Amino acid sequence: MPNITLPDGREITIDLSAITVREYRELFNTKQTAEEEDATMSKVSGLSVDELLDLPQPEYRRMWQVFFQGAREPLSDPNSVSESTLES
């Protein structure tokens, strides 16, 4: 899962498995409100909506960038593939 280090040093893991396909698709609905988008980012980041809204704007944007990067290639996470533990 993608990680972000906030300016205050907190490590945030963007957990794409925290939302459903339905919630992900709603992000592309032009009628979705900013509050609904914030609720989705809150779920995947583990931050409260207030914590999210108190972030510096560039950090908020970076979170979305990391979110969509991970969503485009969810199986490219090296932690999602197990390596063989058998010796050759």
C-alpha positions in Angstrom: 0.0 0.0 0.0 1.3 3.5 -0.8 2.6 5.5 2.2 2.8 9.2 2.7 4.8 11.1 5.3 3.0 14.2 6.5 4.9 17.4 7.4 4.4 16.5 11.1 6.1 13.1 10.6 3.0 10.9 10.7 3.2 8.0 8.2 -0.1 7.5 6.4 -0.9 4.3 4.5 -3.4 4.8 1.7 -5.5 1.6 2.1 -7.5 1.0 -1.1 -9.2 -2.0 0.4 -11.0 0.3 2.9 -13.5 1.3 0.2 -15.7 -0.6 -2.2 -15.8 -0.5 -5.9 -19.1 1.4 -5.6 -17.4 4.1 -3.5 -14.5 4.3 -5.9 -16.8 4.7 -8.9 -18.7 7.4 -7.1 -15.5 9.5 -7.1 -16.1 10.0 -10.8 -19.7 11.1 -10.4 -19.8 14.9 -11.1 -22.7 15.2 -8.6 -20.6 13.9 -5.7 -19.9 16.6 -3.1 -16.6 17.7 -1.6 -17.8 16.3 1.7 -18.4 12.9 0.2 -14.9 12.9 -1.4 -13.4 13.9 1.9 -15.3 11.0 3.6 -13.8 8.6 1.1 -10.2 10.0 1.6 -10.8 9.8 5.3 -11.6 6.1 5.0 -8.6 5.2 2.9 -6.1 7.4 4.9 -7.3 6.6 8.4 -7.5 10.4 9.1 -10.6 12.0 10.4 -12.3 14.4 8.0 -11.2 17.3 10.3 -7.5 16.1 10.2 -7.7 15.8 6.5 -9.1 19.3 6.0 -6.4 20.7 8.3 -3.7 19.4 6.1 -1.7 21.9 3.9 -3.3 22.0 0.4 -0.3 20.4 -1.3 -0.3 17.5 1.1 -4.1 17.0 0.5 -3.4 17.0 -3.3 -0.5 14.6 -2.9 -2.7 12.2 -1.0 -5.2 12.1 -3.9 -2.3 11.6 -6.3 -1.0 8.6 -4.4 -4.6 7.3 -4.1 -5.2 7.4 -7.8 -1.7 6.1 -8.6 -2.5 3.1 -6.4 -6.0 2.7 -7.8 -4.6 2.6 -11.4 -2.2 -0.2 -10.6 -3.5 -1.9 -7.4 -1.6 -5.2 -8.1 1.8 -3.5 -8.5 2.2 -3.2 -4.7 5.2 -5.4 -3.8 3.5 -6.4 -0.5 0.6 -8.0 -2.4 2.8 -10.7 -3.9 4.3 -13.3 -1.7 7.8 -14.5 -2.3 8.7 -18.2 -2.1 10.3 -19.1 1.2 11.6 -22.4 -0.2 15.4 -22.7 -0.6 16.6 -23.9 -4.0 
